[in-house]
Amino acid sequence: MNLQNSTELTGIANTSFGEVFNFISDLENFYPDFYLWFHNKVINGVTSDNRKIITKRALSGEICAIAILKKHTFEKKICTLRVAKEFKGIGLGAELMEESINWLDCKTPHITVNEENITEFTSFLKKFNYLEPIKVDGYYRADKAEFFYNPPKKFFI
C-alpha cells in the first residue's frame, strides 16, 4: 500500500475536522453523544493544545488511520485509535501507538475498548505491555461493557 507521511492536526492544518469526523462517525453507534463529544471536546481541545489528532493518509489522499489523544495532568488517554479495514495488518496501528505514546509521554496511556472490539484489541495492546483490562458494564451503553486499560485512579475511587 502506498502511504503518505503522518500529519498532526493542531488547529487548522492539512486535515479538516470534518474529514476526521467522517472517518470515525460510525463510532456514534458505540458511544452516545459522540458527535457532541467530537465537536465540543476534541475540536476545542486541539485548538487549546491538550488534545491532538494524528492521521495517516494513503497516497490517494484519503485518511486511512487516525489517533485522537488527550493530555491532562490527571489523564493521558488514547481516545480513538482506528485503522481503515483495507489498511489493517501493515503496521499503521503500531505506528499510531508509538506516536501516541511519545506525545502523551506515557508508556501505557489510558485507553478503553468496547465489547464489540475487545477481541481485536486484546493481543494488539498486549504487544504494548498493557495488562488485563477492567470490565465495566453499562459505562457508555446500558447493555454493553467497556474495557478500561490503565485507567486513572479517579475512575474507580
N, C-alpha and C positions, 0 to 999 in steps of 0.2 A: 504494500500500500504506500502511496506517496503522501507524505505529510509535510506540513509547514512547521516552522518552529513554534514554540509555545508563545502565547500572548497573555499579558496580565491586564486585567481591567481595573484601573484605579481612576474612576471618574469616566470621562468620555474618552474612548480610545478607538482602536480598530474594530472593536466588537460593541454592538449596541446592547443595551439592557433588554430590548425587545427580542433580539435574536437569541440571547441567552435564555430568556424565559420560554421562548418557543421550543428550545431544545429540551427543556425539563418540565414543560407544562403538564404532562401526564402524571406528574407526581401529585397533582391535586387529587387523584384517585386514592392516594395513600395518606395524605396529610391535609386535614381540614384547614381551611383558610390559607392554603398555600399561596394563592395569588396575593393576598394581603401581606403575608409574611415577606414574599419576594419584593413587592413594591414598597413596603414601609420599612422593613428591617434591612434587607440586603442592599437595595439601592442607596438608602441613607447611610448605611454602614460603610459602603465602598467610598462614598464621597467624603466620609469623615475618617477614613483610614483604619477603621477597626474591623473591616471585612475586606476580603479580596476574592476576585473571581479569576481563575486560571483556565484558559481554554487551549485546546489543541485543535488544529484545523487540517483537513485534507487539502491537497494541492488545488482541488476544485474550489476551495474557499469555505466549504461548509464546516461547521463545528462538528467534531467527531468525539470530543471528550471534554469534560468540564469538572472543576472542583470549586466549590464555594466554601470559603473559610471564615471563621470568626475568631478574633483575638481580643480577649478582655483579660484583665488581671486575674479574674476568678474562673475563666473558662477559655480553653483553647480547643476549638472544635472544627472538625470537617463536617460541615452542614450537608453538603451534597457532593457525591462522587459518582460520576456517570460516564460510561463509555458506550457509544452507539454500538448496536449489535454487530454490524458489519466490520467494526474495528476492534472487536474483542480478541484477546489472545495474542496481541503483538506488542504488549508491554506498556500500553498507554496508561493503564490503571496504576501500574507501579511507578511510572514517571510522575503522574499526578500526586501519588502518595509521597514520593521523595520531595517534590517541590512544596507540598503542603507542610510536611514535617519541618522542612527548612524555614519556611516563612513563619510558621507558628512557633518555631524554636522549642519543639516538644517531640520527644521520641515516639510517644503513643498518644496523640491527641484524642479527645473525646469524639466518638462517632456513634450514631445509632443506626440500626438497620431494622426495617420492618420484617414481619414474619414471612412475607412472600419472597423476600430476597436473602434471607439468612443463610440458606444453603450455599448460594453463590458466593457470599462474602466470607464465610467462616474460614475456609482454607486460605483465601487471599489475605485476610487480616492476621492469621497466624504467621504468615511469612514476615510480617512487620512486628512480631513479638507481642501481639495482643493476647491477653489472657481470656478466659471464658467470660462471656457477657452476663449481665444481669438482665433477666427477663422480666418485663413489666407489662402485665395485661391491662388493656384499656387506656394506655397513656395518651395516644393520639386518636384512637378509634375504639369505641366501646367493645367491639367484638374481636379485636386483633391485638397481638402482642408486639411490643417494640423491644429490641435488644440493645442494651447500653454497654458499650465498650469504654472502659476507663472514664467513667463519669466523674464530674467534680463532686466532691463530698456534699455540697449543698443540695444535690438532688435527692439524697436519701437520708437526710438528718431528721 
